[in-house]
């Protein structure tokens, strides 16, 4: 997709990757960048950083009705949405100890928000015969997340949904990319990572912590090239290939890796 003169919506734009993407989209000539975040004040700060082409909205992506309303408002004002960047997310450690409600909340934010966005935006895109979805998942969606069961599951589901979306709608002019990074210097990693110190997500940070601007540029290039997987950490492709080639060996390796993390 050529980003010039396009109308883009970015969720989770109040900080991190979302903020960097909103700024980069404007720099690449987007006609309008709608910055949304659970924290409306942070979204407004991003919009101010982006400039005159940006607007800000408060949005809880776990609320499907709120996504539908926002899309209707933007389409009424702008006439269309060309690119929907479904990026919002958060981190939470735990597994069987977490309540079903906590698992469900993570599924709502990391998976069902992508579904809600597609349901809301797809009719207009199909009518025009073009449109693009950039969905943020994680390397955890291709591999796993040792310290968080719901994170691993919800991100796997996000990758699967993106695959399904592309397979079923690419022939109708719809593009899909899915971002699967390891550690990026965002709020998800916690205050230590943001200060440049050791991350509380040691698994994700094993291959280094990337800056949001670098990840945003990788996303822009993927959208321009209509490339599905966005892997700013090149190691992820190697790990994914190892997993596919010998699943049992990969699982054994991950168990050993987990033990090393516990011993640090």
N, C-alpha and C positions, 0 to 999 in steps of 0.2 A: 504494500500500500504506500502510495505517495502521501505523506502527512500534510503537505502544503494545502491550506484552505479547508482542512477537515475540522469537524466538531468532535471533540474528545471529552469523555467523562473519566475521571480518575477517582477511585475510592481509596480510602486510606492515604489521602494526599496531604494530611497534616504534618507529616514528618517522613524521614527515611526514604525508601525507594519511591513511594508515592509522590513525595514532594519533588524529588529529583526528576521523576518522569514528567510531572506537570511542567516543570521549568524547561526540560529538554524538548517536549512537544511544542511549546511556544517558540523555542529557538529554531526548530525545524519547520516553522511556518504554519502551525495550526491556526485556523481561523478563530476557534474558541476552545478554551480549556476550562471545564467545569471541575473545580476542586471540591471534593467531598471528604468528610471525616466525621467520626463519632464526636470528636471535639470540634465544634464549629469555629471556635476562636482560632485553633491551629490551622484549619482550612482557610480561614480569612488571611492569616499571615502568609500562607503559601500563595494565595491568589495575589496578594500585594507584591510578593517577590516575582511572580510570573509577569505581571503587568496588565495592561489594558484589556488584553484578550481573555482574561480570567474572571471567573465568578466563583463564589464560595457558598457551600451549602452544608448544613449539618445532616449526617445520614448514619443510621445504624443499619449496616448491611444484613444483620440478622433478622430484620423486619422486611419481609417480602413486600408488604403493602407500601412501605415507605419507598422502596426502590421503584415500584410501579408509578407512584405519584410523582417522584422526581423525574423519571423518564418522560412522563406525560407533559410535565411543565417545560422541560428542556426542548422537547419536540415542538411544543406550541410556540416557544420563543425563538428557537433556532431553525426550526423546520426539519431537523434531522439529527441523528447521532451516527457518526461514521465509525468511531472507534470507542469501544467501552473497555476501560482498563479496570478489571476487577482485582484489586490489589490488597484490600484491607485484611489484616490478620493480627494475631497475638500469640504469645507463648504461654504455656502452662505445663509444669511438670506433673507427673503422676500417671497412674494407670488404673488398676482395679480399685485403688483406694478412692478415686474420684467418683462422685455421684453420677448417675445417668444424666442428670440435668447439665452437669459440667461437660460431659462428653457431647451432649446434644448441642450445647452452646457453641462448642468448637466446630461441630459439623455445620451448624447454621452459618457461621462466619466464613469458614474455609471451603465449604462445598455448596450448600444450598444457596448462598449468595450468588454464585456463578450461574446457577440454574435460574434464579429469579431475574438476574440481569438479562440472560438470554431470552427468557420468556417475554420480558418487557420490550426489548430492543429489536428482537428478530423480525417481527412483522414489517417494520419500516425498512429494515435492511433488505429483506426479501423483495419488497415492493420495488425498491430501487435497483436490485440486482447486485448490491455490493455492501460490504461492511466488514468490520474486523473486531475480534475479541482478543485481548491480551490478558490472560488470567495468571495471577501469581499463585504458584504452588510452592514447592520446595524440593531440594534434593531428597528430603524425607519422603516425598511422594514417589520417587523412583527407588529409593533405598529403604530407610526407615529412620525413626527417631528413638533412640534407646531410652531416653529419660521421659518420654511422653507418649503414652498410648494413643490418646485422642488426636494429638498432632500428627502422628504417623498415619493413622487411619483416615483422617479428614484430608490430608494432603494427597494420599494415594487416590482417594475418591475424586479430588480435584483434577488430577492428571487424567483419570479415566473419563471424566465428564468432558474435558477438553478434547480428548481423542474422539469420543463419540460425536461431539459437535462438528469437528472437522470432517469426519467420515461422511456424515449425513448431509452437510450443507456446503461443502467446498464447491460442488458442481453448480451451486446456485449463487456463487460469487462471494461466499463468506470465508474470510480468513481467520485462522486461530493460531495463536502462539501461547505457550505455557512456560512461565519462568520457574526454573528449578535451581536456585542457588543454594550454596551452603551458607556460612556465616556472612552477614552483611552488617555494617556498623549502623544498627537501628535500635529502636527501643526494645525490640524483642530480646536482644542479647543482654539487656540489663545495664545498669550504670557502670559496672566495671569495664565492659566492652566499649562503652561510649567514651570512657576516659583513656582508652588505649591500653588498658590492663587486661588481665586474663578474663575470658568470658565464662559466664555461668552455664553456657551451653558448649561444653568442651568438645563434644563430638563434632558439632557443626564447624567449630573454629580450628579443627585439626589441620586444615589446608590453608589457613589464613583467613583474615577478615577483610572483605572488600568494601570499598566506599560506595555509597549509594549512586553517585554520579557515574561511576564505572559500570555499575549494573544497569542503570537507566540507558546508557549508550548501547549496551549489548541488546537491550530490549528494542530500542529504536531500529537498530540494524536488522534484527529478526523480523520486525513488522515490515520494514522496507523490502526485505528479501522473501517474505511470506514463509519463514522457516518456523517449524512447529516448536522444537525444543530450544529453549534459551538456557545455555549452560555457562554462566560467567566463570564458574570454577571448572576448568577442563578436566580435573580429576574425576568429576562425577560421571563423565562418559565412560571412563575406564572402569570405575566401580560397577556401573550399570551393566557393562559388557561382561564383567566377571560374574555378576549375579545371574545373568541369563545363561552363561556358558556352563556353570556348575553351581546350582542353587544350594545344594547341601554344603559344599565347601565354603560358599559365601556366608551361609548362616553360621558355620563353625568359626569362621574368621570374625564375624560380628560378635559372637559370644566372647572370643578372646579379647577383642577390642573393648567390649564392655568391662571386662575384668580389669584391664589396664587402666581404664578411666576411674574405676572404683578404688584402685590402689594408689592413685596420685594424691 
